[in-house]
Amino acid sequence: MSLIIALCGYHNSGKTTLGTYLVKELRERGYKVAVIKSTKEEGNFTDKPGTDTFRYRESGAEVVGLLQRDLLTLYFTEFPKDEDFLSFLQNLFWDKDLILLEGFKSFPYLPKIWVLKDKEDKEEIRKKYPGIELFIRAEDIGISLEFLLSKLKEKEKTVSLYVNGKEIQLKPFIQKILKEILFGFLKGLKGIPERISHFEIKIKT
Protein backbone atom coordinates (compact mmCIF):
# COMPACT_ATOMS: atom_id res chain seq x y z
CA MET A 1 0.00 0.00 0.00
CA SER A 2 1.31 3.44 -0.90
CA LEU A 3 2.15 5.98 1.77
CA ILE A 4 0.16 9.18 1.22
CA ILE A 5 1.36 12.48 2.68
CA ALA A 6 0.58 16.12 1.85
CA LEU A 7 3.10 18.95 1.84
CA CYS A 8 1.21 21.97 3.14
CA GLY A 9 1.92 25.59 3.97
CA TYR A 10 0.91 29.06 3.03
CA HIS A 11 1.86 30.74 -0.26
CA ASN A 12 5.61 30.87 -0.97
CA SER A 13 6.53 28.75 2.04
CA GLY A 14 8.75 26.46 -0.05
CA LYS A 15 6.47 23.46 -0.63
CA THR A 16 7.61 22.78 -4.20
CA THR A 17 11.28 23.16 -3.26
CA LEU A 18 10.75 20.64 -0.48
CA GLY A 19 8.75 18.31 -2.72
CA THR A 20 11.30 18.20 -5.54
CA TYR A 21 14.07 17.58 -3.01
CA LEU A 22 12.15 14.67 -1.47
CA VAL A 23 11.32 13.12 -4.85
CA LYS A 24 14.97 13.28 -5.95
CA GLU A 25 16.29 11.81 -2.69
CA LEU A 26 13.70 9.04 -2.51
CA ARG A 27 14.15 8.10 -6.17
CA GLU A 28 17.90 7.77 -5.58
CA ARG A 29 17.06 5.34 -2.78
CA GLY A 30 14.93 3.22 -5.11
CA TYR A 31 11.46 4.37 -4.06
CA LYS A 32 8.68 4.95 -6.58
CA VAL A 33 6.96 8.31 -6.13
CA ALA A 34 3.81 9.87 -7.61
CA VAL A 35 3.07 13.60 -7.17
CA ILE A 36 -0.25 15.46 -7.30
CA LYS A 37 -0.43 19.23 -6.91
CA SER A 38 -3.67 21.00 -6.02
CA THR A 39 -4.64 24.50 -7.09
CA LYS A 40 -7.45 26.92 -6.28
CA GLU A 41 -7.70 27.89 -9.93
CA GLU A 42 -10.69 26.64 -11.90
CA GLY A 43 -11.13 26.12 -15.62
CA ASN A 44 -9.55 24.17 -18.45
CA PHE A 45 -5.89 25.06 -18.27
CA THR A 46 -4.58 21.80 -19.70
CA ASP A 47 -7.37 20.98 -22.13
CA LYS A 48 -8.70 23.78 -24.34
CA PRO A 49 -12.33 24.00 -25.47
CA GLY A 50 -12.78 22.59 -28.95
CA THR A 51 -10.02 19.97 -28.73
CA ASP A 52 -10.90 16.32 -29.20
CA THR A 53 -10.19 15.43 -25.56
CA PHE A 54 -12.33 18.36 -24.40
CA ARG A 55 -15.21 17.14 -26.58
CA TYR A 56 -14.92 13.63 -25.12
CA ARG A 57 -15.06 15.04 -21.60
CA GLU A 58 -18.06 17.16 -22.55
CA SER A 59 -19.76 14.03 -23.87
CA GLY A 60 -19.63 12.50 -20.37
CA ALA A 61 -16.64 10.14 -20.41
CA GLU A 62 -15.45 9.55 -16.85
CA VAL A 63 -11.80 9.29 -17.92
CA VAL A 64 -10.21 10.72 -21.06
CA GLY A 65 -6.57 10.12 -22.00
CA LEU A 66 -4.19 11.89 -24.37
CA LEU A 67 -1.20 9.82 -25.49
CA GLN A 68 1.81 11.60 -26.97
CA ARG A 69 5.16 10.10 -27.87
CA ASP A 70 6.64 10.70 -24.41
CA LEU A 71 3.66 11.68 -22.26
CA LEU A 72 0.30 10.26 -21.18
CA THR A 73 -2.22 12.73 -19.76
CA LEU A 74 -5.38 11.49 -18.03
CA TYR A 75 -8.42 13.64 -17.27
CA PHE A 76 -10.77 12.36 -14.56
CA THR A 77 -14.14 14.07 -14.75
CA GLU A 78 -15.46 12.04 -11.82
CA PHE A 79 -13.57 11.25 -8.63
CA PRO A 80 -14.45 11.14 -4.91
CA LYS A 81 -14.35 14.45 -3.03
CA ASP A 82 -14.32 12.93 0.48
CA GLU A 83 -12.22 10.39 2.37
CA ASP A 84 -12.71 7.91 -0.47
CA PHE A 85 -10.26 10.13 -2.38
CA LEU A 86 -7.47 8.29 -0.54
CA SER A 87 -8.69 4.90 -1.77
CA PHE A 88 -9.03 6.38 -5.26
CA LEU A 89 -5.36 7.43 -5.17
CA GLN A 90 -4.29 4.07 -3.71
CA ASN A 91 -5.95 2.22 -6.59
CA LEU A 92 -4.66 4.63 -9.23
CA PHE A 93 -1.05 4.51 -8.02
CA TRP A 94 -1.05 1.02 -6.49
CA ASP A 95 2.56 0.33 -7.55
CA LYS A 96 4.05 3.49 -5.98
CA ASP A 97 5.70 3.59 -2.58
CA LEU A 98 4.76 7.21 -1.94
CA ILE A 99 1.98 9.47 -3.20
CA LEU A 100 3.16 13.00 -2.46
CA LEU A 101 0.49 15.69 -2.50
CA GLU A 102 1.32 19.39 -2.64
CA GLY A 103 -1.31 21.62 -1.11
CA PHE A 104 -4.52 19.92 0.10
CA LYS A 105 -4.29 21.70 3.48
CA SER A 106 -8.09 21.84 3.79
CA PHE A 107 -8.42 18.03 3.49
CA PRO A 108 -8.79 17.06 7.19
CA TYR A 109 -8.24 13.33 6.66
CA LEU A 110 -4.81 13.71 5.02
CA PRO A 111 -1.58 13.32 7.01
CA LYS A 112 0.51 16.45 6.49
CA ILE A 113 3.97 17.96 6.66
CA TRP A 114 3.62 21.71 7.21
CA VAL A 115 6.30 24.09 5.91
CA LEU A 116 6.44 27.03 8.31
CA LYS A 117 7.12 30.63 7.39
CA ASP A 118 8.56 33.16 9.85
CA LYS A 119 6.39 34.04 12.87
CA GLU A 120 3.71 31.45 12.14
CA ASP A 121 2.05 29.95 15.21
CA LYS A 122 2.08 26.13 15.15
CA GLU A 123 -0.87 25.76 17.52
CA GLU A 124 -3.07 28.14 15.56
CA ILE A 125 -2.25 26.29 12.35
CA ARG A 126 -2.91 22.90 13.97
CA LYS A 127 -6.34 24.07 15.17
CA LYS A 128 -7.27 25.23 11.68
CA TYR A 129 -5.82 22.32 9.69
CA PRO A 130 -6.08 18.82 11.27
CA GLY A 131 -3.70 16.00 10.37
CA ILE A 132 -0.34 17.77 10.67
CA GLU A 133 2.30 15.23 11.69
CA LEU A 134 5.43 17.34 11.25
CA PHE A 135 6.29 21.04 11.22
CA ILE A 136 9.50 22.09 9.49
CA ARG A 137 11.09 25.25 8.18
CA ALA A 138 12.38 25.50 4.61
CA GLU A 139 16.00 25.24 5.76
CA ASP A 140 15.33 21.98 7.67
CA ILE A 141 14.30 19.83 4.71
CA GLY A 142 16.58 16.99 5.76
CA ILE A 143 14.30 16.39 8.75
CA SER A 144 11.36 15.73 6.43
CA LEU A 145 13.38 13.16 4.46
CA GLU A 146 14.22 11.20 7.62
CA PHE A 147 10.57 11.43 8.66
CA LEU A 148 9.37 10.00 5.33
CA LEU A 149 12.00 7.26 5.26
CA SER A 150 10.82 6.16 8.69
CA LYS A 151 7.17 6.19 7.57
CA LEU A 152 8.00 4.23 4.41
CA LYS A 153 9.79 1.60 6.46
CA GLU A 154 6.71 1.22 8.68
CA LYS A 155 4.50 0.77 5.59
CA GLU A 156 6.51 -2.07 4.09
CA LYS A 157 4.44 -5.22 3.83
CA THR A 158 4.01 -7.99 1.33
CA VAL A 159 0.22 -8.30 0.88
CA SER A 160 -2.53 -5.68 0.58
CA LEU A 161 -6.24 -6.44 0.28
CA TYR A 162 -8.81 -3.97 -1.07
CA VAL A 163 -12.58 -4.52 -1.08
CA ASN A 164 -14.68 -2.02 -3.03
CA GLY A 165 -11.63 0.24 -3.26
CA LYS A 166 -10.98 0.35 0.49
CA GLU A 167 -8.04 -1.35 2.14
CA ILE A 168 -8.70 -4.14 4.63
CA GLN A 169 -6.03 -4.27 7.33
CA LEU A 170 -4.33 -7.67 7.49
CA LYS A 171 -2.32 -9.05 10.37
CA PRO A 172 1.21 -10.26 9.48
CA PHE A 173 0.35 -13.97 9.76
CA ILE A 174 -2.66 -13.50 7.41
CA GLN A 175 -0.39 -11.73 4.92
CA LYS A 176 2.02 -14.66 5.09
CA ILE A 177 -0.72 -17.26 4.54
CA LEU A 178 -2.21 -15.37 1.57
CA LYS A 179 1.22 -14.88 0.02
CA GLU A 180 2.06 -18.59 0.24
CA ILE A 181 -1.31 -19.64 -1.21
CA LEU A 182 -1.15 -17.20 -4.12
CA PHE A 183 2.48 -17.94 -4.99
CA GLY A 184 1.69 -21.65 -4.90
CA PHE A 185 -1.17 -21.03 -7.33
CA LEU A 186 1.09 -19.06 -9.70
CA LYS A 187 3.71 -21.80 -9.83
CA GLY A 188 1.20 -24.11 -11.50
CA LEU A 189 0.49 -21.69 -14.37
CA LYS A 190 2.26 -21.44 -17.72
CA GLY A 191 3.82 -18.19 -18.86
CA ILE A 192 4.67 -16.90 -15.36
CA PRO A 193 8.10 -15.21 -15.32
CA GLU A 194 10.83 -16.77 -13.19
CA ARG A 195 11.23 -13.61 -11.14
CA ILE A 196 8.01 -12.04 -9.79
CA SER A 197 8.35 -8.56 -8.29
CA HIS A 198 4.62 -8.17 -7.60
CA PHE A 199 1.23 -9.24 -8.95
CA GLU A 200 -2.38 -8.13 -8.62
CA ILE A 201 -5.65 -10.06 -8.67
CA LYS A 202 -9.03 -8.36 -9.12
CA ILE A 203 -12.36 -10.17 -8.86
CA LYS A 204 -15.71 -8.66 -9.80
CA THR A 205 -18.84 -10.11 -8.18
LUMKE-124435 format. One record per residue (C-alpha): x, y, z. Coordinates in steps of 0.5 Angstrom, whole numbers, padded with zeros to 4 digits, always signed. Layout:
! residues N
XYZ...
This chain:
! residues 205
+0000+0000+0000+0003+0007-0002+0004+0012+0004+0000+0018+0002+0003+0025+0005+0001+0032+0004+0006+0038+0004+0002+0044+0006+0004+0051+0008+0002+0058+0006+0004+0061-0001+0011+0062-0002+0013+0057+0004+0018+0053+0000+0013+0047-0001+0015+0046-0008+0023+0046-0007+0021+0041-0001+0017+0037-0005+0023+0036-0011+0028+0035-0006+0024+0029-0003+0023+0026-0010+0030+0027-0012+0033+0024-0005+0027+0018-0005+0028+0016-0012+0036+0016-0011+0034+0011-0006+0030+0006-0010+0023+0009-0008+0017+0010-0013+0014+0017-0012+0008+0020-0015+0006+0027-0014-0001+0031-0015-0001+0038-0014-0007+0042-0012-0009+0049-0014-0015+0054-0013-0015+0056-0020-0021+0053-0024-0022+0052-0031-0019+0048-0037-0012+0050-0037-0009+0044-0039-0015+0042-0044-0017+0048-0049-0025+0048-0051-0026+0045-0058-0020+0040-0057-0022+0033-0058-0020+0031-0051-0025+0037-0049-0030+0034-0053-0030+0027-0050-0030+0030-0043-0036+0034-0045-0040+0028-0048-0039+0025-0041-0033+0020-0041-0031+0019-0034-0024+0019-0036-0020+0021-0042-0013+0020-0044-0008+0024-0049-0002+0020-0051+0004+0023-0054+0010+0020-0056+0013+0021-0049+0007+0023-0045+0001+0021-0042-0004+0025-0040-0011+0023-0036-0017+0027-0035-0022+0025-0029-0028+0028-0030-0031+0024-0024-0027+0022-0017-0029+0022-0010-0029+0029-0006-0029+0026+0001-0024+0021+0005-0025+0016-0001-0021+0020-0005-0015+0017-0001-0017+0010-0004-0018+0013-0011-0011+0015-0010-0009+0008-0007-0012+0004-0013-0009+0009-0018-0002+0009-0016-0002+0002-0013+0005+0001-0015+0008+0007-0012+0011+0007-0005+0010+0014-0004+0004+0019-0006+0006+0026-0005+0001+0031-0005+0003+0039-0005-0003+0043-0002-0009+0040+0000-0009+0043+0007-0016+0044+0008-0017+0036+0007-0018+0034+0014-0016+0027+0013-0010+0027+0010-0003+0027+0014+0001+0033+0013+0008+0036+0013+0007+0043+0014+0013+0048+0012+0013+0054+0017+0014+0061+0015+0017+0066+0020+0013+0068+0026+0007+0063+0024+0004+0060+0030+0004+0052+0030-0002+0052+0035-0006+0056+0031-0005+0053+0025-0006+0046+0028-0013+0048+0030-0015+0050+0023-0012+0045+0019-0012+0038+0023-0007+0032+0021-0001+0036+0021+0005+0030+0023+0011+0035+0023+0013+0042+0022+0019+0044+0019+0022+0050+0016+0025+0051+0009+0032+0050+0012+0031+0044+0015+0029+0040+0009+0033+0034+0012+0029+0033+0018+0023+0031+0013+0027+0026+0009+0028+0022+0015+0021+0023+0017+0019+0020+0011+0024+0015+0011+0022+0012+0017+0014+0012+0015+0016+0008+0009+0020+0003+0013+0013+0002+0017+0009+0002+0011+0013-0004+0008+0009-0010+0008+0008-0016+0003+0000-0017+0002-0005-0011+0001-0012-0013+0001-0018-0008-0002-0025-0009-0002-0029-0004-0006-0023+0000-0007-0022+0001+0001-0016-0003+0004-0017-0008+0009-0012-0009+0015-0009-0015+0015-0005-0018+0021+0002-0021+0019+0001-0028+0020-0005-0027+0015-0001-0023+0010+0004-0029+0010-0001-0035+0009-0004-0031+0003+0002-0030+0000+0004-0037+0000-0003-0039-0002-0002-0034-0008+0005-0036-0010+0003-0043-0010-0002-0042-0015+0002-0038-0019+0007-0044-0020+0002-0048-0023+0001-0043-0029+0005-0043-0035+0008-0036-0038+0009-0034-0031+0016-0030-0031+0022-0034-0026+0022-0027-0022+0016-0024-0020+0017-0017-0017+0009-0016-0015+0002-0018-0018-0005-0016-0017-0011-0020-0017-0018-0017-0018-0025-0020-0018-0031-0017-0020-0038-0020-0016
